[in-house]
Amino acid sequence: MHAVGFTQLLVYGAFIVVGIGLLYAFRPPPPPKVRGERVNLRRIMDNLNHPCLHDVRIIDKQGRIVCIEHILRLPASVVLIGTVAATAKGEVSGTEHTRTWKITHRGSSTTFVNPLLELQPLNLAFKRRFPLLRIRGIVVFPDTVEFKGEPPKGAVRASNFQAWVNEVMKMDGTISSATEQAWPAITAMVASAQAQIEQARARGLVGAPNQKSGNKRRRKSSAPIAARAR
């Protein structure tokens, strides 16, 4: 009698373990992410031997802090470079004209704002400030991402970024005096904005760079309000 009861316990235990294993195996995968630690292009950009700025913060006309990962100076143009999460994985579908894109991985999908559209306000701000300067924008995805069909214009994978830059330089042609004249003003503008942000941060008017928005207090002030252009 005791032996039979012990055998039944073993059988029941085996069924429970198998059931849990099946639930785990067939549970829906988590939705893919496009937010998080960004693709790191510093090593690639350093190898390009062109002047560049990293982790740029610029204050727009509304007093918001607009963020861009990199600004690259080429001989005849300036490139505004945005990136997505380095952990992004799956197939991306969308065009440069659609408002939202979708990334799908293992049957699970996430919809996100077209990153090319998020670059537009900064692109327009630069064009207003430097009307003779050729401004380009590009969003870099990790190599774990595939595009459905041809990549949208203005999007590229990290492994193709350097080839994209070389192609742009061929299209640009000869060195532009507008670029040479604008670059010192751009670097000064970035430095000035950074100084203003640090002053506002020291006065407690904006949060620390990695502070979560849920911990920030809203203040009635003319100081810059942190807002990402991503």
Secondary structure, DSSP 4 states (H G I P E B T S, - for coil): -HHHHHHHHHHHHHHHHHHHHHHHHHSPPPPP---SSBP--HHHHHHHTS-EEEEEEEE-TTSEEEEEEEEEE-SS-EEEEEE-BTT--EEEE--TT-SEEEEEETTEEEEEE-HHHHHHHHHHHHHHH-TTS-EEEEEEE-TTEEESSSPPTTEEEGGGHHHHHHHHHHHH-SPPHHHHHHHHHHHHHHHHHHHHHHHHHHTTSS--TT--GGGPPP--SSS-EE----
